[in-house]
Amino acid sequence: MEEITELEGYCGTLAYQLEVAARSLPRRPASYGRGLPAFVGAALATTLRPTFAILARVYSRLDIRNKFTGAGQCKNYCVIAVKPH
């Protein structure tokens, strides 16, 4: 292997996860089971989805400005390899 490079930093990965949460967290209590915890989970998801969407945009822009790779994990890499003769 010649080179491995992160295609985004920690903020880019966090932005991706927040965007997925903003789109995918279930709003129906039945998706979280039964009882009070299910209603709390649905209420939190409904309340936090817009916040997650805003945070996703902020962290995405931060990653574009400065790709922080000192901590966390990157979700995409570029690998350059050379095939041996």
PyMOL Python script that loads the backbone (N, CA, C, O; Angstrom):
from pymol import cmd

cmd.read_pdbstr("""\
ATOM      1  N   MET A   1       0.842  -1.172   0.000  1.00  0.00           N
ATOM      2  CA  MET A   1       0.000   0.000   0.000  1.00  0.00           C
ATOM      3  C   MET A   1       0.890   1.239   0.000  1.00  0.00           C
ATOM      4  O   MET A   1       1.839   1.335   0.778  1.00  0.00           O
ATOM      5  N   GLU A   2       0.580   2.158  -0.859  1.00  0.00           N
ATOM      6  CA  GLU A   2       1.369   3.375  -0.998  1.00  0.00           C
ATOM      7  C   GLU A   2       0.895   4.485  -0.063  1.00  0.00           C
ATOM      8  O   GLU A   2       1.703   5.171   0.563  1.00  0.00           O
ATOM      9  N   GLU A   3      -0.448   4.656   0.026  1.00  0.00           N
ATOM     10  CA  GLU A   3      -0.972   5.791   0.780  1.00  0.00           C
ATOM     11  C   GLU A   3      -2.411   5.520   1.211  1.00  0.00           C
ATOM     12  O   GLU A   3      -3.182   4.889   0.488  1.00  0.00           O
ATOM     13  N   ILE A   4      -2.759   6.009   2.405  1.00  0.00           N
ATOM     14  CA  ILE A   4      -4.147   5.980   2.873  1.00  0.00           C
ATOM     15  C   ILE A   4      -4.462   7.369   3.428  1.00  0.00           C
ATOM     16  O   ILE A   4      -3.723   7.902   4.255  1.00  0.00           O
ATOM     17  N   THR A   5      -5.561   7.939   2.963  1.00  0.00           N
ATOM     18  CA  THR A   5      -5.920   9.306   3.324  1.00  0.00           C
ATOM     19  C   THR A   5      -7.384   9.361   3.728  1.00  0.00           C
ATOM     20  O   THR A   5      -8.236   8.750   3.082  1.00  0.00           O
ATOM     21  N   GLU A   6      -7.673  10.090   4.793  1.00  0.00           N
ATOM     22  CA  GLU A   6      -9.062  10.301   5.194  1.00  0.00           C
ATOM     23  C   GLU A   6      -9.715  11.275   4.216  1.00  0.00           C
ATOM     24  O   GLU A   6      -9.120  12.293   3.862  1.00  0.00           O
ATOM     25  N   LEU A   7     -10.941  10.966   3.779  1.00  0.00           N
ATOM     26  CA  LEU A   7     -11.649  11.852   2.862  1.00  0.00           C
ATOM     27  C   LEU A   7     -12.439  12.926   3.599  1.00  0.00           C
ATOM     28  O   LEU A   7     -12.818  13.937   3.008  1.00  0.00           O
ATOM     29  N   GLU A   8     -12.686  12.711   4.877  1.00  0.00           N
ATOM     30  CA  GLU A   8     -13.265  13.743   5.716  1.00  0.00           C
ATOM     31  C   GLU A   8     -12.731  13.546   7.118  1.00  0.00           C
ATOM     32  O   GLU A   8     -12.137  12.513   7.429  1.00  0.00           O
ATOM     33  N   GLY A   9     -12.945  14.535   7.955  1.00  0.00           N
ATOM     34  CA  GLY A   9     -12.495  14.441   9.337  1.00  0.00           C
ATOM     35  C   GLY A   9     -13.615  13.997  10.252  1.00  0.00           C
ATOM     36  O   GLY A   9     -14.679  13.565   9.808  1.00  0.00           O
ATOM     37  N   TYR A  10     -13.346  14.114  11.539  1.00  0.00           N
ATOM     38  CA  TYR A  10     -14.327  13.698  12.541  1.00  0.00           C
ATOM     39  C   TYR A  10     -15.621  14.491  12.418  1.00  0.00           C
ATOM     40  O   TYR A  10     -16.706  13.932  12.581  1.00  0.00           O
ATOM     41  N   CYS A  11     -15.523  15.787  12.133  1.00  0.00           N
ATOM     42  CA  CYS A  11     -16.728  16.619  12.010  1.00  0.00           C
ATOM     43  C   CYS A  11     -17.590  16.181  10.835  1.00  0.00           C
ATOM     44  O   CYS A  11     -18.816  16.254  10.910  1.00  0.00           O
ATOM     45  N   GLY A  12     -16.972  15.729   9.759  1.00  0.00           N
ATOM     46  CA  GLY A  12     -17.726  15.231   8.614  1.00  0.00           C
ATOM     47  C   GLY A  12     -18.479  13.959   8.936  1.00  0.00           C
ATOM     48  O   GLY A  12     -19.621  13.783   8.512  1.00  0.00           O
ATOM     49  N   THR A  13     -17.845  13.075   9.683  1.00  0.00           N
ATOM     50  CA  THR A  13     -18.498  11.837  10.095  1.00  0.00           C
ATOM     51  C   THR A  13     -19.644  12.137  11.055  1.00  0.00           C
ATOM     52  O   THR A  13     -20.722  11.551  10.946  1.00  0.00           O
ATOM     53  N   LEU A  14     -19.409  13.050  11.996  1.00  0.00           N
ATOM     54  CA  LEU A  14     -20.456  13.451  12.932  1.00  0.00           C
ATOM     55  C   LEU A  14     -21.619  14.091  12.182  1.00  0.00           C
ATOM     56  O   LEU A  14     -22.779  13.822  12.494  1.00  0.00           O
ATOM     57  N   ALA A  15     -21.320  14.936  11.198  1.00  0.00           N
ATOM     58  CA  ALA A  15     -22.367  15.571  10.395  1.00  0.00           C
ATOM     59  C   ALA A  15     -23.217  14.513   9.689  1.00  0.00           C
ATOM     60  O   ALA A  15     -24.441  14.630   9.635  1.00  0.00           O
ATOM     61  N   TYR A  16     -22.574  13.498   9.158  1.00  0.00           N
ATOM     62  CA  TYR A  16     -23.302  12.424   8.476  1.00  0.00           C
ATOM     63  C   TYR A  16     -24.245  11.711   9.447  1.00  0.00           C
ATOM     64  O   TYR A  16     -25.409  11.476   9.123  1.00  0.00           O
ATOM     65  N   GLN A  17     -23.749  11.370  10.624  1.00  0.00           N
ATOM     66  CA  GLN A  17     -24.573  10.660  11.606  1.00  0.00           C
ATOM     67  C   GLN A  17     -25.750  11.526  12.072  1.00  0.00           C
ATOM     68  O   GLN A  17     -26.860  11.023  12.243  1.00  0.00           O
ATOM     69  N   LEU A  18     -25.511  12.812  12.273  1.00  0.00           N
ATOM     70  CA  LEU A  18     -26.589  13.712  12.679  1.00  0.00           C
ATOM     71  C   LEU A  18     -27.644  13.838  11.576  1.00  0.00           C
ATOM     72  O   LEU A  18     -28.841  13.892  11.859  1.00  0.00           O
ATOM     73  N   GLU A  19     -27.193  13.885  10.319  1.00  0.00           N
ATOM     74  CA  GLU A  19     -28.134  13.971   9.197  1.00  0.00           C
ATOM     75  C   GLU A  19     -29.000  12.717   9.114  1.00  0.00           C
ATOM     76  O   GLU A  19     -30.207  12.802   8.885  1.00  0.00           O
ATOM     77  N   VAL A  20     -28.384  11.564   9.299  1.00  0.00           N
ATOM     78  CA  VAL A  20     -29.142  10.313   9.284  1.00  0.00           C
ATOM     79  C   VAL A  20     -30.148  10.295  10.436  1.00  0.00           C
ATOM     80  O   VAL A  20     -31.292   9.884  10.245  1.00  0.00           O
ATOM     81  N   ALA A  21     -29.741  10.730  11.616  1.00  0.00           N
ATOM     82  CA  ALA A  21     -30.652  10.777  12.763  1.00  0.00           C
ATOM     83  C   ALA A  21     -31.802  11.747  12.501  1.00  0.00           C
ATOM     84  O   ALA A  21     -32.949  11.455  12.837  1.00  0.00           O
ATOM     85  N   ALA A  22     -31.501  12.897  11.903  1.00  0.00           N
ATOM     86  CA  ALA A  22     -32.542  13.889  11.626  1.00  0.00           C
ATOM     87  C   ALA A  22     -33.594  13.339  10.667  1.00  0.00           C
ATOM     88  O   ALA A  22     -34.769  13.690  10.771  1.00  0.00           O
ATOM     89  N   ARG A  23     -33.181  12.481   9.737  1.00  0.00           N
ATOM     90  CA  ARG A  23     -34.114  11.909   8.767  1.00  0.00           C
ATOM     91  C   ARG A  23     -34.771  10.626   9.253  1.00  0.00           C
ATOM     92  O   ARG A  23     -35.893  10.318   8.850  1.00  0.00           O
ATOM     93  N   SER A  24     -34.091   9.874  10.112  1.00  0.00           N
ATOM     94  CA  SER A  24     -34.508   8.496  10.343  1.00  0.00           C
ATOM     95  C   SER A  24     -35.061   8.168  11.716  1.00  0.00           C
ATOM     96  O   SER A  24     -35.699   7.128  11.882  1.00  0.00           O
ATOM     97  N   LEU A  25     -34.838   9.016  12.700  1.00  0.00           N
ATOM     98  CA  LEU A  25     -35.356   8.676  14.029  1.00  0.00           C
ATOM     99  C   LEU A  25     -36.880   8.566  13.979  1.00  0.00           C
ATOM    100  O   LEU A  25     -37.551   9.488  13.515  1.00  0.00           O
ATOM    101  N   PRO A  26     -37.426   7.457  14.449  1.00  0.00           N
ATOM    102  CA  PRO A  26     -38.876   7.267  14.405  1.00  0.00           C
ATOM    103  C   PRO A  26     -39.601   8.259  15.310  1.00  0.00           C
ATOM    104  O   PRO A  26     -39.114   8.615  16.384  1.00  0.00           O
ATOM    105  N   ARG A  27     -40.758   8.692  14.862  1.00  0.00           N
ATOM    106  CA  ARG A  27     -41.579   9.625  15.641  1.00  0.00           C
ATOM    107  C   ARG A  27     -42.726   8.919  16.360  1.00  0.00           C
ATOM    108  O   ARG A  27     -43.378   9.511  17.220  1.00  0.00           O
ATOM    109  N   ARG A  28     -42.969   7.671  16.016  1.00  0.00           N
ATOM    110  CA  ARG A  28     -44.076   6.928  16.632  1.00  0.00           C
ATOM    111  C   ARG A  28     -43.598   6.193  17.873  1.00  0.00           C
ATOM    112  O   ARG A  28     -42.570   5.518  17.826  1.00  0.00           O
ATOM    113  N   PRO A  29     -44.315   6.305  18.973  1.00  0.00           N
ATOM    114  CA  PRO A  29     -43.928   5.596  20.203  1.00  0.00           C
ATOM    115  C   PRO A  29     -43.793   4.091  20.007  1.00  0.00           C
ATOM    116  O   PRO A  29     -42.935   3.466  20.631  1.00  0.00           O
ATOM    117  N   ALA A  30     -44.618   3.502  19.159  1.00  0.00           N
ATOM    118  CA  ALA A  30     -44.560   2.050  18.946  1.00  0.00           C
ATOM    119  C   ALA A  30     -43.201   1.603  18.427  1.00  0.00           C
ATOM    120  O   ALA A  30     -42.814   0.450  18.617  1.00  0.00           O
ATOM    121  N   SER A  31     -42.481   2.495  17.780  1.00  0.00           N
ATOM    122  CA  SER A  31     -41.150   2.144  17.263  1.00  0.00           C
ATOM    123  C   SER A  31     -40.137   1.955  18.384  1.00  0.00           C
ATOM    124  O   SER A  31     -39.083   1.356  18.171  1.00  0.00           O
ATOM    125  N   TYR A  32     -40.444   2.455  19.564  1.00  0.00           N
ATOM    126  CA  TYR A  32     -39.533   2.366  20.710  1.00  0.00           C
ATOM    127  C   TYR A  32     -40.000   1.357  21.752  1.00  0.00           C
ATOM    128  O   TYR A  32     -39.390   1.238  22.815  1.00  0.00           O
ATOM    129  N   GLY A  33     -41.061   0.641  21.466  1.00  0.00           N
ATOM    130  CA  GLY A  33     -41.566  -0.332  22.421  1.00  0.00           C
ATOM    131  C   GLY A  33     -42.884   0.133  23.009  1.00  0.00           C
ATOM    132  O   GLY A  33     -43.724   0.722  22.329  1.00  0.00           O
ATOM    133  N   ARG A  34     -43.041  -0.153  24.307  1.00  0.00           N
ATOM    134  CA  ARG A  34     -44.302   0.213  24.961  1.00  0.00           C
ATOM    135  C   ARG A  34     -44.022   0.982  26.237  1.00  0.00           C
ATOM    136  O   ARG A  34     -42.913   0.960  26.772  1.00  0.00           O
ATOM    137  N   GLY A  35     -45.040   1.654  26.706  1.00  0.00           N
ATOM    138  CA  GLY A  35     -44.965   2.340  27.984  1.00  0.00           C
ATOM    139  C   GLY A  35     -44.362   3.733  27.890  1.00  0.00           C
ATOM    140  O   GLY A  35     -44.179   4.284  26.804  1.00  0.00           O
ATOM    141  N   LEU A  36     -44.061   4.281  29.051  1.00  0.00           N
ATOM    142  CA  LEU A  36     -43.534   5.645  29.150  1.00  0.00           C
ATOM    143  C   LEU A  36     -42.223   5.841  28.392  1.00  0.00           C
ATOM    144  O   LEU A  36     -42.076   6.858  27.714  1.00  0.00           O
ATOM    145  N   PRO A  37     -41.256   4.911  28.475  1.00  0.00           N
ATOM    146  CA  PRO A  37     -40.014   5.105  27.713  1.00  0.00           C
ATOM    147  C   PRO A  37     -40.258   5.263  26.206  1.00  0.00           C
ATOM    148  O   PRO A  37     -39.540   6.013  25.545  1.00  0.00           O
ATOM    149  N   ALA A  38     -41.242   4.581  25.664  1.00  0.00           N
ATOM    150  CA  ALA A  38     -41.556   4.692  24.237  1.00  0.00           C
ATOM    151  C   ALA A  38     -42.059   6.095  23.908  1.00  0.00           C
ATOM    152  O   ALA A  38     -41.673   6.675  22.893  1.00  0.00           O
ATOM    153  N   PHE A  39     -42.921   6.640  24.768  1.00  0.00           N
ATOM    154  CA  PHE A  39     -43.429   7.989  24.531  1.00  0.00           C
ATOM    155  C   PHE A  39     -42.338   9.037  24.702  1.00  0.00           C
ATOM    156  O   PHE A  39     -42.298  10.021  23.963  1.00  0.00           O
ATOM    157  N   VAL A  40     -41.460   8.831  25.666  1.00  0.00           N
ATOM    158  CA  VAL A  40     -40.338   9.762  25.863  1.00  0.00           C
ATOM    159  C   VAL A  40     -39.400   9.702  24.660  1.00  0.00           C
ATOM    160  O   VAL A  40     -38.963  10.742  24.168  1.00  0.00           O
ATOM    161  N   GLY A  41     -39.085   8.502  24.183  1.00  0.00           N
ATOM    162  CA  GLY A  41     -38.215   8.354  23.011  1.00  0.00           C
ATOM    163  C   GLY A  41     -38.798   9.028  21.784  1.00  0.00           C
ATOM    164  O   GLY A  41     -38.079   9.706  21.050  1.00  0.00           O
ATOM    165  N   ALA A  42     -40.092   8.852  21.551  1.00  0.00           N
ATOM    166  CA  ALA A  42     -40.740   9.477  20.397  1.00  0.00           C
ATOM    167  C   ALA A  42     -40.771  10.997  20.537  1.00  0.00           C
ATOM    168  O   ALA A  42     -40.549  11.716  19.563  1.00  0.00           O
ATOM    169  N   ALA A  43     -41.041  11.481  21.734  1.00  0.00           N
ATOM    170  CA  ALA A  43     -41.075  12.930  21.960  1.00  0.00           C
ATOM    171  C   ALA A  43     -39.688  13.537  21.761  1.00  0.00           C
ATOM    172  O   ALA A  43     -39.554  14.594  21.144  1.00  0.00           O
ATOM    173  N   LEU A  44     -38.659  12.872  22.280  1.00  0.00           N
ATOM    174  CA  LEU A  44     -37.293  13.370  22.096  1.00  0.00           C
ATOM    175  C   LEU A  44     -36.893  13.357  20.623  1.00  0.00           C
ATOM    176  O   LEU A  44     -36.281  14.308  20.138  1.00  0.00           O
ATOM    177  N   ALA A  45     -37.231  12.297  19.920  1.00  0.00           N
ATOM    178  CA  ALA A  45     -36.893  12.218  18.497  1.00  0.00           C
ATOM    179  C   ALA A  45     -37.565  13.346  17.725  1.00  0.00           C
ATOM    180  O   ALA A  45     -36.933  13.991  16.887  1.00  0.00           O
ATOM    181  N   THR A  46     -38.838  13.585  18.002  1.00  0.00           N
ATOM    182  CA  THR A  46     -39.573  14.642  17.311  1.00  0.00           C
ATOM    183  C   THR A  46     -38.982  16.012  17.624  1.00  0.00           C
ATOM    184  O   THR A  46     -38.899  16.876  16.752  1.00  0.00           O
ATOM    185  N   THR A  47     -38.577  16.200  18.866  1.00  0.00           N
ATOM    186  CA  THR A  47     -38.007  17.475  19.290  1.00  0.00           C
ATOM    187  C   THR A  47     -36.597  17.683  18.747  1.00  0.00           C
ATOM    188  O   THR A  47     -36.248  18.794  18.348  1.00  0.00           O
ATOM    189  N   LEU A  48     -35.783  16.626  18.728  1.00  0.00           N
ATOM    190  CA  LEU A  48     -34.371  16.758  18.377  1.00  0.00           C
ATOM    191  C   LEU A  48     -34.074  16.677  16.882  1.00  0.00           C
ATOM    192  O   LEU A  48     -33.003  17.105  16.452  1.00  0.00           O
ATOM    193  N   ARG A  49     -34.971  16.152  16.097  1.00  0.00           N
ATOM    194  CA  ARG A  49     -34.697  16.020  14.655  1.00  0.00           C
ATOM    195  C   ARG A  49     -34.312  17.343  13.999  1.00  0.00           C
ATOM    196  O   ARG A  49     -33.330  17.372  13.258  1.00  0.00           O
ATOM    197  N   PRO A  50     -35.038  18.446  14.234  1.00  0.00           N
ATOM    198  CA  PRO A  50     -34.615  19.716  13.623  1.00  0.00           C
ATOM    199  C   PRO A  50     -33.250  20.196  14.121  1.00  0.00           C
ATOM    200  O   PRO A  50     -32.462  20.747  13.351  1.00  0.00           O
ATOM    201  N   THR A  51     -32.977  19.988  15.398  1.00  0.00           N
ATOM    202  CA  THR A  51     -31.683  20.373  15.965  1.00  0.00           C
ATOM    203  C   THR A  51     -30.559  19.566  15.324  1.00  0.00           C
ATOM    204  O   THR A  51     -29.506  20.111  14.992  1.00  0.00           O
ATOM    205  N   PHE A  52     -30.787  18.278  15.154  1.00  0.00           N
ATOM    206  CA  PHE A  52     -29.786  17.430  14.501  1.00  0.00           C
ATOM    207  C   PHE A  52     -29.527  17.883  13.071  1.00  0.00           C
ATOM    208  O   PHE A  52     -28.384  17.863  12.616  1.00  0.00           O
ATOM    209  N   ALA A  53     -30.569  18.291  12.359  1.00  0.00           N
ATOM    210  CA  ALA A  53     -30.404  18.756  10.976  1.00  0.00           C
ATOM    211  C   ALA A  53     -29.544  20.016  10.927  1.00  0.00           C
ATOM    212  O   ALA A  53     -28.677  20.145  10.063  1.00  0.00           O
ATOM    213  N   ILE A  54     -29.781  20.937  11.844  1.00  0.00           N
ATOM    214  CA  ILE A  54     -28.984  22.172  11.900  1.00  0.00           C
ATOM    215  C   ILE A  54     -27.538  21.855  12.258  1.00  0.00           C
ATOM    216  O   ILE A  54     -26.612  22.370  11.631  1.00  0.00           O
ATOM    217  N   LEU A  55     -27.345  21.009  13.264  1.00  0.00           N
ATOM    218  CA  LEU A  55     -25.985  20.637  13.673  1.00  0.00           C
ATOM    219  C   LEU A  55     -25.246  19.920  12.544  1.00  0.00           C
ATOM    220  O   LEU A  55     -24.040  20.103  12.379  1.00  0.00           O
ATOM    221  N   ALA A  56     -25.955  19.112  11.774  1.00  0.00           N
ATOM    222  CA  ALA A  56     -25.327  18.413  10.644  1.00  0.00           C
ATOM    223  C   ALA A  56     -24.759  19.421   9.653  1.00  0.00           C
ATOM    224  O   ALA A  56     -23.645  19.244   9.159  1.00  0.00           O
ATOM    225  N   ARG A  57     -25.516  20.480   9.357  1.00  0.00           N
ATOM    226  CA  ARG A  57     -25.019  21.506   8.430  1.00  0.00           C
ATOM    227  C   ARG A  57     -23.799  22.226   8.995  1.00  0.00           C
ATOM    228  O   ARG A  57     -22.829  22.482   8.281  1.00  0.00           O
ATOM    229  N   VAL A  58     -23.860  22.551  10.297  1.00  0.00           N
ATOM    230  CA  VAL A  58     -22.743  23.263  10.940  1.00  0.00           C
ATOM    231  C   VAL A  58     -21.483  22.406  10.901  1.00  0.00           C
ATOM    232  O   VAL A  58     -20.422  22.886  10.501  1.00  0.00           O
ATOM    233  N   TYR A  59     -21.588  21.148  11.311  1.00  0.00           N
ATOM    234  CA  TYR A  59     -20.404  20.288  11.347  1.00  0.00           C
ATOM    235  C   TYR A  59     -19.889  19.959   9.948  1.00  0.00           C
ATOM    236  O   TYR A  59     -18.687  19.772   9.758  1.00  0.00           O
ATOM    237  N   SER A  60     -20.778  19.890   8.984  1.00  0.00           N
ATOM    238  CA  SER A  60     -20.340  19.668   7.615  1.00  0.00           C
ATOM    239  C   SER A  60     -19.496  20.840   7.118  1.00  0.00           C
ATOM    240  O   SER A  60     -18.459  20.640   6.486  1.00  0.00           O
ATOM    241  N   ARG A  61     -19.937  22.044   7.401  1.00  0.00           N
ATOM    242  CA  ARG A  61     -19.167  23.227   6.992  1.00  0.00           C
ATOM    243  C   ARG A  61     -17.841  23.314   7.742  1.00  0.00           C
ATOM    244  O   ARG A  61     -16.821  23.701   7.172  1.00  0.00           O
ATOM    245  N   LEU A  62     -17.863  22.951   9.026  1.00  0.00           N
ATOM    246  CA  LEU A  62     -16.610  22.947   9.785  1.00  0.00           C
ATOM    247  C   LEU A  62     -15.622  21.958   9.183  1.00  0.00           C
ATOM    248  O   LEU A  62     -14.424  22.235   9.113  1.00  0.00           O
ATOM    249  N   ASP A  63     -16.120  20.812   8.752  1.00  0.00           N
ATOM    250  CA  ASP A  63     -15.236  19.805   8.161  1.00  0.00           C
ATOM    251  C   ASP A  63     -14.657  20.285   6.832  1.00  0.00           C
ATOM    252  O   ASP A  63     -13.501  20.002   6.519  1.00  0.00           O
ATOM    253  N   ILE A  64     -15.453  21.006   6.057  1.00  0.00           N
ATOM    254  CA  ILE A  64     -14.956  21.542   4.792  1.00  0.00           C
ATOM    255  C   ILE A  64     -13.847  22.558   5.041  1.00  0.00           C
ATOM    256  O   ILE A  64     -12.857  22.597   4.311  1.00  0.00           O
ATOM    257  N   ARG A  65     -14.018  23.377   6.070  1.00  0.00           N
ATOM    258  CA  ARG A  65     -13.026  24.411   6.375  1.00  0.00           C
ATOM    259  C   ARG A  65     -11.744  23.832   6.964  1.00  0.00           C
ATOM    260  O   ARG A  65     -10.647  24.290   6.646  1.00  0.00           O
ATOM    261  N   ASN A  66     -11.885  22.821   7.826  1.00  0.00           N
ATOM    262  CA  ASN A  66     -10.717  22.256   8.495  1.00  0.00           C
ATOM    263  C   ASN A  66     -10.993  20.789   8.799  1.00  0.00           C
ATOM    264  O   ASN A  66     -11.772  20.477   9.699  1.00  0.00           O
ATOM    265  N   LYS A  67     -10.366  19.900   8.062  1.00  0.00           N
ATOM    266  CA  LYS A  67     -10.579  18.463   8.232  1.00  0.00           C
ATOM    267  C   LYS A  67      -9.828  17.987   9.474  1.00  0.00           C
ATOM    268  O   LYS A  67      -8.634  17.692   9.410  1.00  0.00           O
ATOM    269  N   PHE A  68     -10.539  17.913  10.610  1.00  0.00           N
ATOM    270  CA  PHE A  68      -9.941  17.479  11.874  1.00  0.00           C
ATOM    271  C   PHE A  68      -9.868  15.958  11.913  1.00  0.00           C
ATOM    272  O   PHE A  68     -10.894  15.277  11.878  1.00  0.00           O
ATOM    273  N   THR A  69      -8.647  15.431  11.985  1.00  0.00           N
ATOM    274  CA  THR A  69      -8.468  13.975  12.004  1.00  0.00           C
ATOM    275  C   THR A  69      -7.733  13.500  13.260  1.00  0.00           C
ATOM    276  O   THR A  69      -7.267  12.362  13.315  1.00  0.00           O
ATOM    277  N   GLY A  70      -7.630  14.366  14.262  1.00  0.00           N
ATOM    278  CA  GLY A  70      -6.884  14.016  15.464  1.00  0.00           C
ATOM    279  C   GLY A  70      -7.615  13.089  16.413  1.00  0.00           C
ATOM    280  O   GLY A  70      -6.999  12.521  17.314  1.00  0.00           O
ATOM    281  N   ALA A  71      -8.925  12.923  16.229  1.00  0.00           N
ATOM    282  CA  ALA A  71      -9.707  12.049  17.102  1.00  0.00           C
ATOM    283  C   ALA A  71     -10.913  11.546  16.325  1.00  0.00           C
ATOM    284  O   ALA A  71     -11.205  12.029  15.231  1.00  0.00           O
ATOM    285  N   GLY A  72     -11.598  10.589  16.888  1.00  0.00           N
ATOM    286  CA  GLY A  72     -12.788  10.066  16.238  1.00  0.00           C
ATOM    287  C   GLY A  72     -12.437   9.173  15.070  1.00  0.00           C
ATOM    288  O   GLY A  72     -11.291   8.752  14.906  1.00  0.00           O
ATOM    289  N   GLN A  73     -13.434   8.893  14.268  1.00  0.00           N
ATOM    290  CA  GLN A  73     -13.241   8.003  13.125  1.00  0.00           C
ATOM    291  C   GLN A  73     -13.766   8.647  11.854  1.00  0.00           C
ATOM    292  O   GLN A  73     -14.748   9.390  11.873  1.00  0.00           O
ATOM    293  N   CYS A  74     -13.118   8.360  10.787  1.00  0.00           N
ATOM    294  CA  CYS A  74     -13.535   8.809   9.469  1.00  0.00           C
ATOM    295  C   CYS A  74     -14.391   7.715   8.852  1.00  0.00           C
ATOM    296  O   CYS A  74     -14.151   6.533   9.098  1.00  0.00           O
ATOM    297  N   LYS A  75     -15.388   8.090   8.054  1.00  0.00           N
ATOM    298  CA  LYS A  75     -16.218   7.068   7.428  1.00  0.00           C
ATOM    299  C   LYS A  75     -15.761   6.692   6.023  1.00  0.00           C
ATOM    300  O   LYS A  75     -16.200   5.672   5.491  1.00  0.00           O
ATOM    301  N   ASN A  76     -14.890   7.493   5.412  1.00  0.00           N
ATOM    302  CA  ASN A  76     -14.404   7.215   4.058  1.00  0.00           C
ATOM    303  C   ASN A  76     -12.898   7.443   3.959  1.00  0.00           C
ATOM    304  O   ASN A  76     -12.354   8.401   4.508  1.00  0.00           O
ATOM    305  N   TYR A  77     -12.261   6.553   3.260  1.00  0.00           N
ATOM    306  CA  TYR A  77     -10.824   6.654   3.045  1.00  0.00           C
ATOM    307  C   TYR A  77     -10.518   6.527   1.560  1.00  0.00           C
ATOM    308  O   TYR A  77     -11.301   5.961   0.797  1.00  0.00           O
ATOM    309  N   CYS A  78      -9.397   7.049   1.172  1.00  0.00           N
ATOM    310  CA  CYS A  78      -8.862   6.827  -0.169  1.00  0.00           C
ATOM    311  C   CYS A  78      -7.563   6.027   0.006  1.00  0.00           C
ATOM    312  O   CYS A  78      -6.646   6.448   0.711  1.00  0.00           O
ATOM    313  N   VAL A  79      -7.513   4.884  -0.644  1.00  0.00           N
ATOM    314  CA  VAL A  79      -6.328   4.036  -0.559  1.00  0.00           C
ATOM    315  C   VAL A  79      -5.687   3.974  -1.929  1.00  0.00           C
ATOM    316  O   VAL A  79      -6.351   3.686  -2.925  1.00  0.00           O
ATOM    317  N   ILE A  80      -4.402   4.243  -1.972  1.00  0.00           N
ATOM    318  CA  ILE A  80      -3.634   4.091  -3.198  1.00  0.00           C
ATOM    319  C   ILE A  80      -2.696   2.912  -2.992  1.00  0.00           C
ATOM    320  O   ILE A  80      -1.860   2.909  -2.089  1.00  0.00           O
ATOM    321  N   ALA A  81      -2.851   1.932  -3.832  1.00  0.00           N
ATOM    322  CA  ALA A  81      -2.041   0.727  -3.720  1.00  0.00           C
ATOM    323  C   ALA A  81      -1.335   0.460  -5.049  1.00  0.00           C
ATOM    324  O   ALA A  81      -1.804   0.856  -6.116  1.00  0.00           O
ATOM    325  N   VAL A  82      -0.210  -0.213  -4.952  1.00  0.00           N
ATOM    326  CA  VAL A  82       0.553  -0.584  -6.146  1.00  0.00           C
ATOM    327  C   VAL A  82       0.572  -2.103  -6.217  1.00  0.00           C
ATOM    328  O   VAL A  82       0.928  -2.780  -5.252  1.00  0.00           O
ATOM    329  N   LYS A  83       0.185  -2.623  -7.365  1.00  0.00           N
ATOM    330  CA  LYS A  83       0.185  -4.059  -7.585  1.00  0.00           C
ATOM    331  C   LYS A  83       1.637  -4.507  -7.813  1.00  0.00           C
ATOM    332  O   LYS A  83       2.339  -3.961  -8.664  1.00  0.00           O
ATOM    333  N   PRO A  84       2.070  -5.503  -7.043  1.00  0.00           N
ATOM    334  CA  PRO A  84       3.433  -5.992  -7.247  1.00  0.00           C
ATOM    335  C   PRO A  84       3.580  -6.676  -8.609  1.00  0.00           C
ATOM    336  O   PRO A  84       2.622  -7.229  -9.150  1.00  0.00           O
ATOM    337  N   HIS A  85       4.784  -6.625  -9.142  1.00  0.00           N
ATOM    338  CA  HIS A  85       5.032  -7.209 -10.461  1.00  0.00           C
ATOM    339  C   HIS A  85       5.012  -8.707 -10.414  1.00  0.00           C
ATOM    340  O   HIS A  85       5.204  -9.359 -11.441  1.00  0.00           O
TER     341      HIS A  85
END
""", "prot")
cmd.dss("prot")
cmd.show_as("cartoon", "prot")
cmd.util.cbc("prot")
cmd.orient("prot")
